[in-house]
Amino acid sequence: MDLIPDDQRQQVFQAKEEELNRISSPLKITCFRTSIWDETLYKAWSSIVYSLIPNIKSLEAHLTNFCEICDADEVVLFERATFLVISHTSRREHRDDHRFEKISNIIKQFKLSCSKNQSQFKSMEVRNSNFAAFINEFTTNTYIMVIMSDLSIQSAATLLNINLAKGHFERFIQSGDMQSVY
């Protein structure tokens, strides 16, 4: 799409989408209008990863429960290698719709810096006067990010909750259990 003039992009995309839908019938496909210059590529890949998770609704219920237990504002589950969003839950509105892509890029750059120094990224805590953010290895294939605006909650309590939840989420993912929530 980047090589197509701006005023023709929507028309070209719709024509290609119609052609692909016709060719792939009766299969249902999803097309993404992406660019290497903005967040659309990241969103498309995250949507694909999301669609491949068979028990996503149950996983989301587990994340929502975990978010409430921790009294977190938001919990995000990232795929370990690509840092694409697998799922997230929020208890408050956020102004930045591109925050996941930005966080992903920052963490990937930080992981690259760590590997150049022959270190391995496992976790980080970022804290200021408005929030605390915790990014930790979580399951075999994921990282978790927990955002807290209640700064009276000690870091140790949040980290303990994350560590205690690791086993639960790992068992849930391995079992493929689509019903149990805590």
C-alpha positions as CSV (number, residue, x, y, z in Angstrom):
1,M,0.0,0.0,0.0
2,D,2.9,2.4,0.6
3,L,3.7,2.6,-3.1
4,I,0.1,3.5,-4.1
5,P,-0.8,7.2,-4.2
6,D,-2.8,8.2,-1.1
7,D,-5.9,9.1,-3.0
8,Q,-6.1,5.6,-4.6
9,R,-5.3,3.4,-1.6
10,Q,-8.8,2.7,-0.4
11,Q,-10.0,1.9,-3.9
12,V,-7.1,-0.4,-4.6
13,F,-7.4,-2.1,-1.2
14,Q,-11.2,-2.7,-1.7
15,A,-10.6,-4.1,-5.2
16,K,-7.9,-6.5,-3.9
17,E,-10.0,-7.5,-0.9
18,E,-12.9,-8.3,-3.2
19,E,-10.7,-10.4,-5.5
20,L,-9.2,-12.3,-2.6
21,N,-12.6,-13.0,-1.1
22,R,-13.8,-14.3,-4.4
23,I,-10.8,-16.5,-4.9
24,S,-10.9,-17.9,-1.4
25,S,-14.6,-18.6,-1.3
26,P,-16.1,-20.4,0.7
27,L,-13.4,-19.7,3.2
28,K,-13.7,-16.5,5.2
29,I,-10.6,-14.3,5.1
30,T,-9.6,-11.0,6.7
31,C,-7.6,-8.5,4.9
32,F,-5.5,-5.8,6.5
33,R,-4.5,-2.5,4.9
34,T,-1.0,-2.1,6.3
35,S,2.0,0.2,5.9
36,I,5.5,-0.2,7.1
37,W,5.4,3.5,8.2
38,D,2.7,3.3,10.9
39,E,1.0,1.0,13.5
40,T,-1.1,-0.9,11.0
41,L,1.4,-3.7,10.4
42,Y,1.7,-4.3,14.2
43,K,-2.1,-4.3,14.6
44,A,-2.5,-6.7,11.7
45,W,0.1,-9.2,13.1
46,S,-1.4,-8.9,16.6
47,S,-4.9,-9.6,15.2
48,I,-3.5,-12.7,13.4
49,V,-1.9,-14.0,16.7
50,Y,-5.1,-13.3,18.6
51,S,-7.2,-15.2,16.0
52,L,-4.9,-18.3,16.3
53,I,-5.4,-18.7,20.1
54,P,-8.2,-21.4,20.5
55,N,-9.2,-20.5,24.0
56,I,-8.9,-16.7,23.8
57,K,-12.2,-15.9,25.6
58,S,-11.2,-18.0,28.6
59,L,-7.7,-16.5,28.6
60,E,-9.3,-13.0,28.6
61,A,-11.5,-14.0,31.5
62,H,-8.4,-15.2,33.4
63,L,-6.6,-11.9,32.6
64,T,-9.6,-9.8,33.8
65,N,-9.7,-11.8,37.0
66,F,-6.0,-11.3,37.6
67,C,-6.3,-7.6,36.8
68,E,-9.0,-7.2,39.5
69,I,-7.1,-9.3,42.0
70,C,-4.0,-7.1,41.6
71,D,-6.1,-3.9,41.5
72,A,-4.3,-3.1,38.3
73,D,-5.4,-0.5,35.7
74,E,-4.4,-2.7,32.8
75,V,-2.8,-6.1,32.2
76,V,-1.3,-7.0,28.8
77,L,0.0,-10.4,27.6
78,F,2.7,-10.2,24.9
79,E,4.0,-13.0,22.8
80,R,7.6,-13.7,23.9
81,A,9.6,-13.6,20.7
82,T,7.8,-10.8,18.8
83,F,6.2,-8.8,21.6
84,L,2.9,-8.8,19.7
85,V,-0.1,-8.4,21.9
86,I,-1.9,-11.7,22.6
87,S,-4.6,-10.2,24.8
88,H,-5.2,-7.4,27.3
89,T,-7.7,-6.2,29.8
90,S,-8.2,-2.6,31.1
91,R,-10.2,-1.2,34.0
92,R,-9.8,2.4,32.8
93,E,-9.7,4.3,29.5
94,H,-6.5,5.1,27.8
95,R,-5.9,8.0,25.5
96,D,-3.1,6.4,23.4
97,D,-4.4,3.8,21.0
98,H,-0.9,3.0,19.8
99,R,0.6,2.4,23.2
100,F,1.1,-1.4,22.7
101,E,3.1,-0.8,19.5
102,K,5.2,1.8,21.3
103,I,5.8,-0.4,24.3
104,S,6.6,-3.3,22.1
105,N,9.2,-1.3,20.2
106,I,10.8,0.0,23.4
107,I,11.0,-3.5,24.9
108,K,12.4,-5.0,21.7
109,Q,15.1,-2.3,21.5
110,F,15.9,-2.9,25.2
111,K,16.1,-6.7,24.7
112,L,18.4,-6.1,21.8
113,S,20.7,-3.9,23.9
114,C,20.7,-6.6,26.6
115,S,21.7,-9.3,24.1
116,K,24.5,-7.1,22.8
117,N,25.8,-7.0,26.3
118,Q,25.4,-10.7,26.7
119,S,22.5,-10.3,29.1
120,Q,19.0,-11.6,28.9
121,F,15.9,-9.5,29.5
122,K,13.7,-10.9,32.2
123,S,11.8,-8.1,33.8
124,M,11.6,-4.3,34.4
125,E,9.8,-1.9,36.6
126,V,9.1,1.7,35.5
127,R,7.7,4.0,38.1
128,N,6.8,7.7,38.2
129,S,4.4,9.9,40.2
130,N,1.4,8.7,38.1
131,F,1.9,5.0,37.7
132,A,4.0,1.9,38.0
133,A,4.5,-0.5,35.1
134,F,5.8,-4.0,35.6
135,I,7.0,-6.1,32.6
136,N,8.0,-9.7,33.4
137,E,8.6,-13.1,31.9
138,F,5.3,-14.9,32.5
139,T,4.8,-18.2,30.8
140,T,7.0,-20.2,28.5
141,N,5.8,-18.1,25.5
142,T,4.7,-14.8,27.1
143,Y,5.6,-11.7,28.9
144,I,3.1,-9.8,31.1
145,M,2.7,-6.1,31.7
146,V,0.8,-4.9,34.7
147,I,0.0,-1.1,35.0
148,M,-0.8,0.3,38.4
149,S,-1.9,3.8,39.2
150,D,-2.4,3.1,42.9
151,L,1.1,3.8,44.1
152,S,0.3,2.8,47.6
153,I,0.5,-0.8,46.5
154,Q,4.0,-2.0,47.0
155,S,6.1,-3.3,44.2
156,A,6.7,-6.5,46.1
157,A,3.0,-7.2,46.3
158,T,2.5,-6.8,42.6
159,L,5.6,-8.9,41.8
160,L,4.4,-11.6,44.2
161,N,1.0,-11.6,42.4
162,I,2.7,-12.0,39.1
163,N,4.9,-14.8,40.3
164,L,2.0,-16.6,41.9
165,A,-0.1,-16.3,38.7
166,K,2.6,-17.8,36.5
167,G,2.0,-21.3,37.5
168,H,-1.8,-20.9,37.1
169,F,-1.5,-19.4,33.6
170,E,1.1,-22.0,32.5
171,R,-1.2,-24.9,33.7
172,F,-4.2,-23.2,32.0
173,I,-2.4,-22.8,28.7
174,Q,-1.0,-26.4,28.7
175,S,-4.3,-27.9,29.7
176,G,-6.3,-26.1,27.0
177,D,-9.0,-25.8,29.7
178,M,-11.6,-23.4,28.3
179,Q,-13.9,-23.3,31.3
180,S,-12.0,-22.8,34.6
181,V,-11.3,-19.3,35.8
182,Y,-9.3,-19.3,39.1
